[in-house]
Amino acid sequence: MAYTHFNHPGRILQEEYFDELNITQTAASKATGIPQSTLSEICSGKRDITAETALRLGKFLDTDPRMFINLQAHYDLEEAKAAFAARRPRIQIKPWPATYQATLRSAPANT
């Protein structure tokens, strides 16, 4: 399956781990102690993967939990970029050097 940068990490968890390894959400829930409803919400993209959930999934799937954290952080950043781009015409943020130079030009000279 081809992924875009907007795929929720829960979708990746479901398709690349649970489906590929023939693991049901119920079995993963019992093995990890993560409520089945929580796993269902994560896999459907309705809930984020928390640090604790990443630790549990990492141990269960024998993978580095940071991978799940990184997937979540990447997803969150891409969502924020999209939201920011939609508001960008109304928000004017200048890079630091331009802001600093403008401040220096408008500051009164010390005498």
Beta strands, then each sheet from edge to edge (+ up, - down):
end
